[in-house]
Amino acid sequence: MRSRILIVDDDEKIISMLRRGLAFEGYDVLTASNGAEGLKVILSEDPDVVVLDVMMPQVDGFEALRRLREGGSTTPVLMLTAKDEVENRVKGLDTGADDYLVKPFALEELLARVRALLRRKTGDDSSNHRLTYEDLIMDTDAREVIRSGQRLELTAKEFELLHLFMQNPKRVLSRDLIMDKIWGYDYSGESNVLEVYIAMLRQKTEEHGGKRLIQTIRGAGYILRGDN
């Protein structure tokens, strides 16, 4: 059964280019020209991945994503933005995006990211363990994380990243290993998406006064470790 990809963008040139490229790769392609229309298509067609532009009339990408996640949808979302600014990337990720791509982009890179999202969606997520490290508790069945009695509101990607750390406590994880495990392919060298996610995850795990658990090992990577 072919995967279904929804493109939500008000730029006809972008839609046309992505429709041809995705169809050539064997995907069924759905399209919508704004966030409101995109939400209707998601509800009626249940796509496997959504490619969602940020700047659109009526309902922009941020608002469409917010409504989608508040409605309980876990459909993977790749956001497209023309603004290569940290605050815009963080806003999209914090709203619930699984990945982002800055315009202009190469079609090959978008296709690689779509493949990675599909792998994670269809991959083996049979682990149902209750993982703990110090005062951090992760329930992978309920997809819930609690620290010091407080439930943490994590995006899907933040949960995956923390899950990787909690499966490997006190082990240094290199940047390349993390990118391969979580994203499934290498980002370009100048991309700082991992650093953005680490900063967001630290903020959420430390917001109730908890000490830092995700440590940076300069030149080596990151480690889940309680000592500062």
C-alpha positions in Angstrom: 0.0 0.0 0.0 1.4 3.4 -1.1 2.1 6.1 1.5 -0.1 9.2 1.3 1.6 12.6 1.6 -0.3 15.8 2.1 1.2 19.1 0.9 -0.3 22.2 2.4 1.1 25.3 0.7 -0.4 28.4 -1.0 2.5 28.5 -3.5 1.4 26.7 -6.7 5.0 26.3 -7.9 5.9 24.6 -4.7 2.9 22.3 -4.8 3.6 21.4 -8.4 7.2 20.7 -7.8 6.5 18.5 -4.7 3.6 16.7 -6.4 5.8 15.7 -9.3 8.7 14.7 -7.1 6.7 12.7 -4.5 4.6 11.0 -7.2 7.8 10.0 -9.1 9.0 8.3 -5.8 5.8 6.3 -5.7 3.7 8.3 -3.1 0.1 9.2 -3.4 0.0 13.0 -3.2 -2.8 15.1 -1.7 -2.8 18.9 -1.7 -4.3 21.9 0.1 -3.8 25.6 -0.4 -4.2 26.8 3.2 -4.3 25.5 6.8 -8.0 25.3 7.1 -8.3 23.2 3.9 -5.4 21.1 5.0 -7.1 20.3 8.3 -10.2 19.1 6.5 -8.1 16.9 4.2 -6.2 15.4 7.2 -9.5 14.5 8.9 -11.0 13.0 5.7 -8.0 11.3 4.1 -5.7 10.4 7.1 -2.3 11.0 5.3 0.8 9.3 6.5 2.9 12.5 6.5 2.0 16.2 6.2 4.3 18.8 4.5 3.1 22.0 6.0 4.0 25.6 5.0 4.2 28.2 7.7 3.1 31.4 5.9 -0.4 30.9 4.4 -3.6 32.9 4.3 -6.6 32.2 6.5 -5.0 29.7 8.8 -1.2 29.7 8.9 0.9 26.6 9.5 1.5 27.3 13.2 -2.2 27.5 13.9 -3.1 24.5 11.7 -0.4 22.5 13.6 -1.7 23.6 17.0 -5.3 22.6 16.1 -4.0 19.3 14.7 -2.1 18.4 17.9 -4.9 19.6 20.2 -7.2 17.3 18.4 -5.0 14.4 19.3 -3.4 13.7 15.9 0.1 12.2 15.9 0.5 12.4 12.1 4.1 13.3 11.4 4.5 16.9 10.2 7.4 18.4 8.2 7.1 22.2 8.4 8.4 24.5 5.6 9.5 28.0 6.5 11.1 30.8 4.5 12.5 32.3 7.8 15.8 30.8 8.8 15.5 32.1 12.3 15.8 30.1 15.6 12.6 31.5 17.1 10.5 30.4 14.1 12.1 26.9 14.2 11.6 26.6 17.9 8.0 27.7 17.6 7.2 25.1 15.0 9.0 22.3 17.0 7.4 23.4 20.3 3.9 23.4 18.6 4.4 19.8 17.7 6.2 19.6 14.3 8.4 16.5 13.9 10.9 18.3 11.6 11.4 21.5 9.6 13.0 22.6 6.4 14.0 26.1 5.4 13.1 27.4 1.9 14.7 27.2 -0.6 15.4 23.6 -0.3 16.6 20.7 -2.5 13.9 18.2 -3.4 16.3 15.4 -2.5 16.5 16.7 1.1 12.7 16.9 1.5 12.3 13.4 0.1 14.9 12.1 2.6 13.1 13.8 5.5 9.8 12.3 4.4 11.3 8.9 4.2 12.7 9.3 7.7 9.3 10.3 9.1 7.7 7.3 7.4 10.3 5.0 8.9 9.6 6.3 12.4 5.9 6.0 11.9 6.0 2.4 10.7 9.0 1.3 12.7 9.0 -1.1 15.6 7.8 0.8 18.7 6.9 -2.3 20.7 8.9 -1.3 23.8 6.5 -0.9 26.7 9.0 -0.4 29.5 8.8 2.0 32.3 12.1 3.8 32.2 13.5 5.7 35.2 16.6 7.8 35.8 16.9 9.6 39.1 13.5 11.5 39.4 12.7 11.2 35.7 10.1 8.6 34.8 9.1 7.7 31.2 6.1 5.5 30.4 6.5 4.4 26.8 3.0 2.8 26.7 1.3 6.0 27.7 3.9 8.2 26.1 4.2 10.1 29.3 7.1 11.7 31.1 7.1 12.8 34.7 9.7 14.6 36.7 9.3 15.3 40.4 5.6 14.6 40.2 5.1 17.0 37.3 4.0 15.8 33.9 6.1 17.2 31.1 4.5 18.2 27.8 6.8 16.9 25.1 6.5 16.9 21.4 6.8 13.6 19.6 10.4 14.3 18.6 11.3 15.4 22.1 9.9 12.2 23.5 12.0 10.1 21.0 15.1 12.0 21.9 14.6 11.6 25.6 13.7 8.0 25.1 17.1 7.5 23.4 18.9 9.1 26.3 17.0 7.1 28.9 17.8 3.8 27.1 21.4 4.7 27.3 22.0 6.4 30.7 25.6 7.5 31.5 26.6 6.7 28.0 28.0 9.4 25.7 26.0 9.6 22.5 27.7 11.2 19.6 25.9 13.8 17.5 26.1 11.4 14.4 24.5 8.5 16.4 21.7 10.7 17.7 20.9 12.1 14.2 20.9 8.6 12.8 18.7 7.1 15.5 16.2 10.0 15.7 16.2 11.5 12.2 17.4 8.5 10.2 19.8 10.4 8.0 22.5 13.1 8.2 21.6 16.8 8.2 23.9 19.3 6.5 26.8 20.3 8.6 25.5 23.8 9.3 22.2 22.6 10.6 21.7 23.0 14.4 18.4 21.2 14.7 19.8 18.8 17.3 21.0 21.7 19.4 17.6 23.3 19.2 15.9 20.1 20.4 18.5 19.6 23.2 17.8 23.2 24.4 14.0 22.7 24.3 14.3 19.3 26.1 16.5 20.8 28.8 14.1 23.7 29.3 11.2 21.3 29.8 13.0 18.8 32.1 14.4 21.6 34.2 11.4 24.0 34.4 10.3 22.9 37.8 13.7 23.4 39.4 15.2 20.0 38.5 19.0 19.8 38.0 20.4 19.4 34.5 20.4 15.7 33.4 21.4 16.1 29.7 25.0 17.1 29.8 27.2 18.3 26.9 30.5 16.5 26.5 32.5 18.9 24.4 33.8 17.4 21.2 32.1 14.1 21.9 28.3 14.5 22.1 25.7 14.3 24.9 25.1 12.2 28.0 22.2 11.6 30.4 24.0 12.0 33.7 23.0 13.6 37.0 26.3 15.2 38.0 26.9 18.8 36.8 
